[in-house]
């Protein structure tokens, strides 16, 4: 498993350096930045990792419904394209109530 160094400070990520999987790095950044949404390229710059690796990671994060992938406006570059953001807790609760009912 490839690990990445998490040592970003002042931009929503924990301070200090430690090795973490890229999925954890990306999900930590998205949770800290919620409700902001980012395109893959801007997210890659924010977490300081290659865009292709971030794109693959983001596709995997949308599976557990904690993150939403849709067409929208990126918070950083302001372009309208595919973006990712943390799913709103209210939407998660509504989804589980519908699934249970």
Secondary structure, DSSP 8 states (H G I E B T S, - for coil): --EEEE---SSSS-SS-EEEEHHHHHHHHHHHHTT--EEHHHHHHHHTS-HHHHHHHHHHHTTTTSEEEEEEE-TTT--EEEEEEE--HHHHHHHHHHHH-
